[in-house]
Amino acid sequence: MMPHPTFPAAPVLLFITATLLSACGGRETQVTENPLPPPAEQPVVNYTGPAPGSDDVRYFKEALWDNVATNDRCGSCHVQGQQSPTFARNDDIHQAYTASSGLVNLTRPAESVLVTKVAGGHNCWLASDSACEDIMTTWVENWASMADAEAQPTRIELTAPPSRSPGSTKNFPDDPALFASHVHPLLTTYCAGCHTSSASVPIAPFFASGDVAEAYEAAKDRLNLDAPADSRLVVRVRDQFHNCWSDCQTDGAMLADAIQTMAAGIPLTELSGDWVYSDALGLFEGVLASGGGRFDANVIAKWEFKTGSGNQAFDTSGVDPALDLTLSGEYSWVGGYGIQFGNGKAQGSTTHSQKLYNLLVGSGEFALEAWVAPANVTQEGPARIISYSGGRDRRNFTLGQQLYNYTMQLRTDNTDVSGDPMLVTDDDAEVLQAALQHVVVNFSADGGRQLYVNGQYTGDSDEVEPGNLLDWDDSFAFVLGNEVSGDRPWAGTLRMVAVHNRPLSEEAIASNFDAGVGQQYLLLFGISHLTDVPTSYVMFEVSQYDSYSYLFSEPRFISLQTGVDIEGLTVEGMRIGINGRESFAGQVFSPLQAVLSNADYTAEQGALLSRQGTIVPVEKGPENDEFFLTFDRLGDAEHVRVSATPPASAAPQDLPAHSDIGVRHFAEINASMAQLTGVAASTSAVNDTFRNLQQQLPSVTDIESYVAANQMAVTQLAIRYCDTLIENGSLRSAFFPDFDFNEPASTAFAGNASADIITPLLDNMLSASVTTQADRQEVANEIDSLITRLAQCNGTTSCDTGYTRTIAKASCAAVLGSAVMLIQ
């Protein structure tokens, strides 16, 4: 459900947002310093002049001057006797305050001259101009907000965008002949094994269908006629190595050339004169909406991932020392702000991580806030999303993922050095999902640990009495996406992370959730030429959701002029256009039918047209894509739309019958082995092995897709489970109560002793109630033959008690890794 906050007086609006749809054993406790430490920091120049004579001068000094008047920033030049303006002078704070006039804009801090100068590279003290820009903006914002003891959220002011008509572009012709001649042959040759409705495991979209019309419709969303090399089909092969048939770069170039040849045969077209359409806008011509309405008064560290390149994620909180993070391992920057982790991490130095120790131990409470998009719901460990720790078994705090659950480990005087017992969300609630989520963890002496997801309290109570943080270790390091030891990776995307040195109120959490995250803009599509309402717009919140799509949500009708009359205004059949044509995807607003009235409209909020959101594919990129809206009817303007005849469905094919027999997939295999052996799946040794083999285990239950590599992974996992079972004395005694593991192999299996291994295996792993189960006696004979061969000791075999356990493990793995467990 879409959140729908209220707005303050026009033309200032609170931000509107929409929610969306290894090796075994060993203990790592050493923290590795980053190879690229952040720049050395200079102390603030000692100030010995007169004390601030007014509250605003004091706010200026505390929020801005104390931060810029250092020798490595503005204090090296803009001081008395040197370069004007002398806003960083250290002899008289009042003269510095006066010199700042014209350099800051307390109403719109991002437009301050100080901000735009460092954004342009002027004396930026970091490796990223945008990071300096964000930090300088924060300092000016702090000055602006210090007079407000209530720490009100930030606001967004709407301004009229430029007015222009949509440009011309290339549109897909109705006739698929060009597609059939140039692109379709490649798709049917190399992609038909999956992307056809007749494949043994059909995977949509069916752009490789033998029916050209069906393939053409499915392929349109994945072809970019204006920039063929950026087509989704090309990116999947060339950059993401999906189903390459030779060399991925060469294959991607082959597809790009085919699309280019197709596009060359398509002429430029313009919007039909019969269409009813709005003005056009680029993404960056909208009003920047990211963060509007946020409560950040107590933020001490913040990462917004705006840089988009390089190996550093900058702390843009403006609170020194900056806790900048160094990226390593498998990671990639995400369009619209964010970092995607595979088997990588972003880690701060232990020196600068002490900022968290100093500011949180002192307050005794805090809030951890993040926008999180887990890659899947199969991660265990727990996988480390955010951690301030010294290794896998020592931490100050860790936010983690355990399947569908969020976990929070926090070291206090009432928990151990690993922060256990941990707080875990309820299994049945399945709070964690593989989607973008806003997560907040509060900790206080009154409420203990509390988890909020998407603005709502999860209801999971902390059974541990709240304690103090005095047991924290200041030698630990802050890290995202992994453990500092590198052995607890988390797969997913982080769009923003913040640490507050006070808990967030429920109002603040809801407001920060509503404020959203990422590269978000309010796009005001001009429609004054179609209505009698002056300065009227349809306003969308638009964000770059990821590198391949935009999110359009919650359209509103609004005017920047007060006192307007909208009684009886009709809005029907609204669609989103991109680059001169209606998008082929995401037209959820096409059924819209609304007749607006003055009762529906307020100057503060406008009139809501829909609470829905939709995804539109990126075509030319956020810098070049141009958007507009079309309407079947808007006011008195009307476009009679004639629906195209849908292509005929492909003729059904008589497919061979699927087997009634299937195999267990990776999660079922792991759970089955745990159940059959009695070894917990969370045991470190088996969990590490499972994580390493997970991608090699079968991902579907279709037995026809089962290959030799799957069986190798099954065998390795079975060996690990059996090894763990037999090396654990209590588990071993419970499973094999009558076998003497203290005998050497030369005598342990003599006579009928082998039955004391075989019988427990059959009793625990063969179900007598399954009629299609393997014959018990045949399995027993096979295992007995295996034991007989292995127990034939000679001069090259050491038949000690260790070898006895080895034979038992082999027997166990032979049954556990067989069809007895696998087939379902």
N, C-alpha and C positions, 0 to 999 in steps of 0.2 A: 504494500500500500504506500502511496506517495505521501511524504510529509507535507503539511501545508501551513507554514508559519504565517503570522500576521505581519503587516508592514507598518512602519511609521509614516509620518506625513509626507505627501508628495512634494517635490519630485525625488525625495530620498527613499530608497527601498531597502528593507532588510533582505539579505540574500535568500533566494528561493532555490531549493534543490530537489532532486528526485533520487530516490533509491533505486537501484537496479534489481529493474528486473535483476668388507672391513675386516678389519682384523679383529680377532677375539681376545678378550682379556686385556689387562693393563689399565692403568689409571693415569690420565693426563691431568696435571694440576698446575703446570707452568704456563704463565701468560707470555706470549711472544709480542715484543714491541713491534709497532708498525715500521716497515722499511722506509716510509716517507713521512717523517714527523711534520706537523704543521709548523708554520713560521714562528720564529722566536718572538715573544711578546715583550714590549717595553713598558716599564711602569709609568703610571700617569705622572706628568710633570708636577712637582710639588707646588701647591698653591698657597701663597701667603698673603694674598690681597684681602680686601674687605669682604666680610661675609655677605651673602645675598641679602638684599634689602627688601625683597618681596617674594611671595610664594612662587610667582612665575619664573623669576630669576633662579630660585632654588630648583624648580623643576627643570629648567634649562641646563643647569650645572649637573644635576644628578643623572638625567636621562641622556643628554647629548654631550656636553662638554667633557665630562669625566671619561667618555669613551673615545672622543676624537682628538683630544689634546695630548696624545702620546707621541713620542718621537717617531714611531714607525707609521703614523697616520698623518693627521693634519697639523699636529704640533711641531713638525719639523719646518714648516713654512709660514703658516697663517698665524703668526705671533707678532707681538709688538716689535717694531723696528725692521720687520721683514716684509712678507708679501701680504697685500691687502686682498680681501677683507680679513681682519684679524680676529675672527670668531674663536680661535683657539688660544688667544693670548692668555698669559698666566699671571699678569700683574693686577688685573681688576676684572672681576667676573661681570660687572655691570657693563664695561666697555665691550667685552666679548659678546654679551647678550645683545647690545645695540648693534654690533657688527653682523650679527646673525639675521638681522632684519632683511627681508628679501631673499634669503637663502633657504628658508623653510616655509612650507605651506601646511599649517596645522589642520586645515580642513581636509586637504587631500595630500597626505604626506608623500605618496609615491611621486607627486609632481614637484617636490622640492628641488631646488637647484643643487643642493648637496647630494641628493639622490641621483639626479640625472648626470651630474659630473662624474661620480664614481662609476655609474653604469656605463659611461662612455670610455672608461679606462683611466680616468684622472686619479693618479695616486691610489689605485686599488691595492690593498695590502694582502690580497689573496690571489690565488692562481685563476680565479673566476670573477669576471666583472659582475656577472649576475648575482653571485653570492655577496659581494660588497654592496650591491644595490639593495638586496633584501635586508642586509644587516643595518645599513644606514636608514632604510625605511622604518625598520623596527625601532631604532633610537628616536626618530622624529615622532613616530606613533606613540612611543612611551611618554614623550614630553607632552603630547596632546592629551593623553589620557590620564596623566597624573593628577590633574585638577579634579577629575571625576573619581571621588572616593568609592563609588559604586562599581567601578570597572565595567562600564557599559560596553556591550559588544560593538565592533566596528560596523560602519554603515557604507552603503553604496549609493552614489548619486547617479541618476540616469541623465544622459545627455543625448541630444539628437544626433543620429548617425548621418553620414553623407547619403545623398539620394541619387541613385542611378539605376538604369534598367539592366536586366540580365543580359550578359554578352552572348555571342554566338558560339556554338560548339558542334561537336559531331554526335549524332544520335545513331543508335542501332537501327538499321533498316528492317522493315517487316520481313523481307525475303532473306532467308539464311544462306543464300548462295555463296557470299564471300566467306562466311564462317565455314561452310562445307568445303570450300576449295582450299583454304589455307590453314585453319586451326583444327578443325574436326579430325582430319586424318592422324595428326599427332596424338590427339586424345584417345581415339579408338585404338591406336597401336600400343600406347604405353600406360593407359589409365583404366582400360576396360576390365581389368582383373578385380577392381573394387567399385568404381564409380559408374555402375550400371545397375539397373533394377534386376537384371538377370544373373548377377554375380552370385557365387556361392555364399558370400557374406556381403550383401549389398550395402554400400556406404554412400549416402547422399552427400552432395548433389550429384545427379546422374548426367554430368556433362560429357561422359564418354559413351552415352547410349548410342546404339545403332540407329535409332530414330533421330534424324538430324534436327527436326523441330523440337523434340524433347531436349536434346543436348544443347541446342542454341539457347533456349529459355533458361536452362540451368547454368549456362556459362556466362551469361551477361553480367551478373554481379561480380564476376571474377576477371573481367576484361576491362582494361583502361584504354580507351581509344585515343585519348590525348597524350598519355604517357605509357606506351605499351610495356616498357621495362618495369613499371611499377604495378603491373597487373598482379592480382592475387595468385593466379596460376603460376606466374613466373617466380614470384617471391617464395612460394611454397617449395618449388624445386631448387631454385638457385641459392636461396639464403637459408632455408630451413631443411634442406636435404631430404625432402619428402619424395620417396619413390623415384629417385634418379635412375635412369636406365643405362647411363654410362658415367660421364663426369658431370657433376651437378652444375658447374658453371657453364659448361658447353650445352647441357640440356636446357638450362634456363634461357640461354641466348637463343637457342633454336625456337623455343616457344615465343620469346619476345619478337624475334624476326617474323614469325608467322602472324602474330597479332599486328605488328607494324604493317605488313603487307595488306592485311585485311583492312586496317584503318585507312591506308592510303587510298583505297577505293571508295571511301565514304565521304561525300562532300559536307562542308560546313552547312549547318542549318540554323535558323533563328526561330524564336518562339512564334507560334502562330498568332496572328492578329485576333483570332477568336478567343484566345485564352484570357483569363482574368488572373493577373499576377501582381505580386508586390514588388517593391524595390529589392535590389540585390545587395548582399553584404558578404564580406569575407569574415572569417572567424575573428581575426584580430581587430576588426572594426567594431566589434561589440564592446560593451562595458565590462571590464574585468570584474568577475564576481567571486573569484576564489577567496575564501576566507572571510567574506562579509558575514557579520553576525557572530564571529568567533569570540570566545572568552579566552584570552591569552595573558591575562594580567600576571599570572604566576609561572609562566613558562621559563624554564632555566636552560633547556636544550631543545632544539627543533631541527628536523631534517625534512625538507620539502622536495628534494631531488629534482631541482629545476635545471641543473647544469646540462644534463642530457648527454654528456660525454666525459671521457677521462676516467680516472680511477679514484676520485675523491668525492665524498658526499659531505657537503658543508653544513655545519651547524649555524643556522641563520637566526638563532634566538636573540643575538645581540648581547648575551650574557657571557662575559669573559671568565675563564679562558674558553675559547671556542673549541668544542669537542668534535673536530672534523674527523671523518672516518675514511679509512683507506680500503678500497674494494679489491678483492682478490678471488681467484677461483672462477667458477662458472657464474657469471652475472651478465645482465644486459640492461641498458637504459630503456625505459618504456616511454613512448610518446605521450604527451599530456602530463608529464611529471611522474616519475616512479622508477623503481629498480626491481628487476625480476631476478630472483635467485634460483639456481639449480643446485650445484654443489659448491657454492661460494659463500662469501661473507663480507661484511663491511665493519671494520674494527677500528676503535680508537686507541690511542696510546694510553698506557696506564697512568701517565702523568696527568693528562688532560681529563681522563675519566674520573680523577679525584674530585672534579667539580661536583659530580653527583653525590659522592660521599660527603663532601663538605656542606652542601646545601640541603641534602635530604636527612642526614643524621641529625643536623641541627633542628630541622622542623619536626622530625619524628613522624612525618606523614608525607604522602605524595600521590600523584596520579600519573599513570602511564597511558598514553593515548596513541592510537595508530589506525590508519586505514589499511586493511589487510585483505589480500585476495589469495587464499590458499590454492595451490595448483590442483590438489585432489584431497580426498578425505580418507586416504589410506596411510598417512604418515603417522609414525609412532616414535617413541623414545623417552619422553616426548621430543619431537623435533623443535629446535630452538628458533622462535620467531624473533624475540628480543631478549638479550641477556646481559647482565652485569655480573661477570663471574671470573673464576680462576681455573676452570676446567669442568669436566663432565660431572664431578661430584662435589664441587664447591662453588657457591654463588652468594651474591647479595639478593638478586631477584632474577627470575626468568619467566617470560610469557611464552608458552609453548603450545604445540598441537599434538593431540592424541586422538587420531581418527576424527570423529565428529565433535570432539571436545576441545575447548580451550583449557589450559592449565596455568596456574600461577604458583610458583615457588618463591617464597620470601623468607629470608633469614631474619629471625628475631630472637629474643631470649626465650621464646617458647617453641622454636623449631630448631632443627639441626643445621649443620653447616651447609647442607644442600637445599635448605628451604623446605624440607618435608616435615610434617605431612603437607602435601600440595592441595590447593583448592582446584577442583575439577568440575566443570559444568555437567549437568545431568545427562546420562547416556540417552535416555528416552527422548529428551528434548532435541537432540542433534542440532545444537545451537550453531556449531561451526559448519559452514557450507563453502563449497568451492566457488565463491562469488565475492565481490567487493563488499567488505563489511567494516563498519566503524566500531572499534573495540576500545573500551576504557576500563582500566583497573584502578580502583581507588583503594588506598590504605590509610586508615586513621586509627587512633587509640580507641575511638568509640565504636566504629563499625567494622574494624578488621579489614579483610580483603573482600571487595565487592566487584563483580564483573558486570559490565554493561555492553550490550551488542546492539548496534543500530538504534541507539538512544534509549533502549529499554533495559531495566535491571533483569538479569537472568533468573533471579530468585534463588541462587545457590548460596546458602549460608556458610560462613566460615566457622568450622567447628573448633578451630584453634583460637585460644584467647589472644586478643591483640597484645603484642609486646612492644618493646622498644627496638630501635635499630642500632644500638650501641655496639652490637657484636659484628657489625659490618667490617669488611676488610678493604682498606683503601688501596691495596695493591692490585685489585682486580681491574679488568678492562671491559668496556662497553662494546657490544657486538650485535649486529643484526644478521639474521639468516643462518646462523650456525652457532656452535659453541666455540669459545676461544681456542679450544684444542682441535677444532676442525672436524670432529667425528660425530656431530649431531646435526647434519644439514637439514634445512627446511626448504621446501620448494614452493615458490609462490611469489607474489608481487607486493611490495610495500609502496604505498603512494605518499604517505606522510607519517612521521613519528615525532612525538613530543613528550617531554617530561616536565611535569608541573611540580613545584615544591609545596603544593597544597592540594587536597582532594578537590575534584570538580563537583559542584552541586548538580542535582538532577536537571535543573533548568539550564545550566551551562553545558551539560552533556548533550541534552536535546538540541540546544542551539548550535553546538559544534557539529553535530550530526547533520542538522539542516543546512549548515554552511557548506557542506560538501568538501571536495578535495580535487586537486588537479588543476588543469588548465581550463577553467570554466569562464564562460562569458554569457552575458545577457545580450542577445541579438534582437534588435528592434527593427522588424521588417515594416517599412513605411507603406501605408495603405491610404493615406489622406486623399490621393487622387481617385480612389474608388468609393470613398464615403464622404458624407457631409461633415464629418468630425475633424476639426483641425488637429494637426500634429498627432495623428492617430497611428498606432502601430499594433501588430501582433508580436508580442514579446515571447521568445523562447529562451530557456536556459539551455546552452549548448556547451558541451565539453568534449575534448578529445578523450574518449573512453580508453582507448589503447592505440597501438601503432596502426591499426587498420580500420577504426570505426569512430564515429561521433555519436554522442548521446544527445538527442533532442527530447526535452521534457517540459511538461506543464505550460502549454501556451496560454497566454492571457491577452485580452484586448485592453489597451491602455492608451491614454493620451497624456502628453506632457503639459497640457493646458488644463487649468481647473475650470469647473463649472460647465463641462460639456454635456450635451444631450445625446444619448445613444438609444433612446426609446425606439423599439421596433427594428433595430439593425439585425439583418439576417447574415449568418455565416454558415455555409454548407460546403461539404466536400473539400476539405483543406488537405493539400499534399505538399511535400517537401521537394524542392527542385535543387539540383546541384549541377553547376557548369552547363547551364542552358537547357537542361532536360529534367523531367521528373525522375527522381530516383526509382530504380527498380525494386528497392527494398525499403522496408520500414514505414509503409504508408498506413499506419494505424489510425491516422486522423481523417482518412478519406470518408468514413461513414458519418462524420460530424454533422450534426444538424442543430443549430442554436439560433434562437431569436433573443437578442439581448434587450434588457430593459434598464431603466435608471435604477431600479431596485436591485439589480444584479451588480451594479457598478459603484465603486467608491474611488475617490481620487487617490487614496492611499494604496489600494490593491488592484485597481482596474477590475476586469471581469474575467474570471477563470473560464477557459473554454474546454479544458480537459485535464484530468489528473494523470493521464497516461504518459509514457515515455517510449522512445523507439530508437533503434540503432540504424545509422546510415553509413554505408561503406566510404572510407577515404578513397579519393580518386587521384588528384594531383598533389595532395599533401595539404597540411593546414595553412601553409603560407599562400597557396594558390587556389584552393577550392573556393568556389563562389556559390552562395546559397540564395534561394528565393522561395516564395510560396505561391501556389496556385489555388484557385477556388472554383468550385462549381457555381457558387453564388456568393457574392459579397455585396450587401446593400442592394442597389438596383442593377449592378453588373452581374451578368450571368453567362456561363459557358455551358452549352449543351454537350455533354460528353457521350460519345458513341463508343460503347465497349467493343474491344477487339474480339474477334472470334477466337476462342482458345484453341490451341493446337490439338489435333486428335491424339488420344492416348495411344501409346505404343501397343502393338498387338501383344497379348499375353503369350508368354512362352511356356512350353511344357518342360519344367525343370525336373531334373532327377530327384527322387525322394530323398529327403534328409534322413540321416541315421537316427534311430531312436536312442542310440547310445552317445553320451557326451562325456567330457572330462571336466574335472573341477578346475576353476580358474585360480589365479595366484592367491587370492585371499582365502578361498575355500581350502586350498591345499595346505596353507599355513595353519589354519584353524583345525583341520582334520588331523594333521600330524601332532599338534599340541594335545588334542583330545585323545588320540590313540596311545601316546606315550606317557601322558601325564606331566609333560614338561610345559610350563607356562610359556606362551608365545612372547611374553615381555622379558623373559630371561635374556640377559645381555648377549650371550654367545649366539643363541638362535636368532634373536632379533637383528643383530648385525649381519648375520649370514643371509637372512631373508631380505633385508634392505638391499644388499649387494646383488642378490639374484632376482629381485622382484621383476625387473624388466625382461628377464630371460624366461620366466615362468609363463605358462599360457595365460593370455588375457581374455580369451573367449572360450566358451564351452563346446564349440564345434569340433568334433573329433577329427574332421578332415583337415583342420588347420594345425593339428598337432605335429610338431617336427622334432628332429633329433636333438636340437638345442634345448627344447623344452624338457626332454627327458634327462639331459645332463644336469639341468638346474634342479629338477625334482630329486635326482639321486644325491646331489651335493647337499641339498637341504635335509634329506632323510638321514644322511650320514651325520650331519651336525646335531639333529635331534637325538639320534641314537647315542652319539658320543656323550652328549650332555646327560642323557638318562643314565648311562652306565658309569660315568665318572662321578655321579652324585650318589653317595652311599645310601642315603635314605630312600631316594627314588628307586635305586637299583634293588634294594632289599624288598621294597614293596612290590616291584614288578616281577622279580625272579626270586621268590622266597625260598626255594629249595635248592638253588644252585650255589656251589661253593666257589666263589671267585678267588679264593686264596690258594687254590691248587694250581700248579703249573699246567699248561695246556696238554702236556703229554699224559696226564692222569685225570684232568678235570672232566674230559669228555669220554672217558673210558666206559665201556659197557652201555648202560641205558642212561647215563648222566646227561647226555645231550638232550634227552626229552625234557629235562628241567629248564632248558632254554627254549625249545621248540613249542612246548605246550602253552606257556604264558604268552608267547607271540601270537599263536593261533587264537587263544581265548580272547585276547584283547583286540586283535586286528581283523579277525574274520567274523562276520556276523552270521549266525546260524539262521536268522530270519529272512535273509535275502536269498531268493531262489536262484538268482543268476550269479551268486558268489562262487569263487573258485572252490574246487573240491578240496576239502580239508586234508584228506590223506595225500593227495598229489602235492599240495604245498608242503606238507610235513616231509614227504620223501625228498623233495628238492632241497629243503633246508638241511636235512640230515646228510645228503650227499655233499653239500657245500661244507658243512662242519667236518665231515670225514676227510675231505681233500685238504682243508686248511690245517687240520690237527695232525697231519702226517709229518711229524718233526724229523729233521735230518741235520746234517752238519751245518747247513746254511741257515737254519731257523732257530731262533732263541725261544724255546718253549717255556718261558717263565710266566708268572701271573699276569704280566702286562700283555703277553700274547693271548692269554685266555680272554681278557677283556676285548682285545682286538677281534677275535673270532666271534664273540657275542655281538659286538657292534656290527660286523659284517652281516650276520644272520638277521639282526634287527632291521638294518637298512634294506636288505633284500626284500623283506616283506613290506616294510613301510613305504618304500619307493616304487612299489609295483602297482599293477592294475587293481590290486585289492583295495588300495586307498584311492587311486586316481579316477577310476571309472565311476560314473554316476548315471 
